[in-house]
Amino acid sequence: MPRVMKIIRRTSSLYAAALLLVLSLFFASHAIARPVVVATVPALGQIAQAIGGVDIDVKIITSIGHDPNVFSPRPGHARMLINADLIFAAGFGLESSWLPSLIKLSGNQKILPGSDGYLSGGDAIEAIGVPLGMSSHQMSQWSPDKNPHWWLDPEMGIKVAKTLSVRLSEVDTVNAQRYKLRFREFEQAINEALPRWRDYMKIHTGAVITYHNTYVYFMDSMQIELAGFIEPRSGIEPSTRYMESLLTVIKERNVKLIWVEPYNNRAIAKRLADEAGIKMMVLPDAVEGIGTQGYVGMFDKMVERIARWSQ
């Protein structure tokens, strides 16, 4: 009988130890669980990484060099959202053709638009519109459509990053001060680089024609004159007559550069540049890199490329 009691006590001790181990692992895993932030485009992912640092887990839906307007999601993208604590979107219609369906497929109620788990540019900034056309009269009139490419204005990036730091502080109160500190570091890095970027642009650009309206925020921030778009309307390729009118604009406004996105029709832009005897360059809307370094690096690469091609 004493031997049986010893076995029972020993078995109970083993079960108790095992239970303590399981509980300790459970609570430890919850203690180190980081908020999951899913960004819709790469540059937003970099902003999230800059503010969240090691305290969050960042996932990015789209890839560098791909047009987020016409993204074709797969089931795996919906799975990215299942455990998300926060969706970080550009907003202003950029993801409207695919993000709502992904959220619905994920079944994650925390990240529905209008909830605390959904953050877009519209929560922090007022978007600019898009000029109606190329003439002086049309360029001063803006369509009611909102331009979603705000991250290409570094000061807009600061405004949205500030709102993101507040939202993250609400999601993860334990690390609130760390998010605020990283925001200040992000803001400082951009403010230190801005004068250099603007000085380069004053030297190396005059009026510029772009393929799409992607770079309007960047041009506004760098005080670059917009001469017009190769697209007569968003997503519409130009007719021969429209291309001829662009040649007139190039001559009248002494345009030296045409900018085109990595995912738009370079052949059309190159043909116009060749006919006008000017330069065409491909500019990014995101580059490889993590956090502040990646986001600031995007502007560095844009400025460097423009300066090199303008010589």
Secondary structure, 3 states (H helix, E strand, C coil): CHHHHHHHHHHHHHHHHHHHHHHHHHHHHHHHCCCEEEECCHHHHHHHHHHHHHHCEEEECCCCCCCHHHCCCCHHHHHHHCCCCEEEECCCCCCCCCHHHHHHHHCCHHHCCCCCCEEEHHHCCCCCCEECCCCHHHHCCEECCCCCCHHHCHHHHHHHHHHHHHHHHHHCHHHHHHHHHHHHHHHHHHHHHHHHHHHHHHHHCCCEEECCCCCHHHHHHHCCCEEEECCCCCCCCCCHHHHHHHHHHHHHCCCCEEEECCCCCHHHHHHHHHHHCCEEEECCCCCCCCHHHHHHHHHHHHHHHHHHHHC
